[in-house]
Amino acid sequence: MAGEAQDNVWPLPKFYFSVDWGDQQNLAFQEVSGLESETQEIEYRHGNNPQFSTIKMPGIVKNGTVTMKKGIFVKDNKFWDWYSQIKMNTIKRVPVTVKLLDEQGNPTMTWTLANAWPKKVTGTDLKSDGNEVAIETIEIVHEGITIANS
């Protein structure tokens, strides 16, 4: 009801965030997805086990591919510049940090991707009768994700 005391703990909205790539700070993105990590399971049963079932143990950790989307701006080739630095056995790996921000712009939750590099860059689709903003996409792979809460 109106006028009642409200609980001051609310879930954070997901629309206020910032992204850093190495030395580039506060890059503007429309969307970030794929901040995930999964442990593969190993099934095992030793031969003298009296139960006719397997046990499950943790195996290798598999990190998700992080997808970032942003609008295309004049003379802004950040995605393509980073992607073009991939050569045989030479990859520019950088830490990528995604921060979920509170109302004052302070980070409340931070995801840090270790040794990240671009796997795929996709330019915008073009339509002569469209009226949307041109969006480009980058897919980033990494070697681990850490989460910190502020």
Buried (B, 14 or more C-beta within 10 A) or exposed (E): EEEEEEEEEEEEEEEEBBBBBEEEEEEEBEEBEBBEEEEEEEEEEEEEEEEEEEEEEEEEEEBBEBBBBBBEEEEEEBBBEBBEEEEEEEBBBBBBBBBBBEEEEEBBBBBBBBEBBBBEBEEBEEEEEEEEEEBBBBBBBBEEBEEEEE
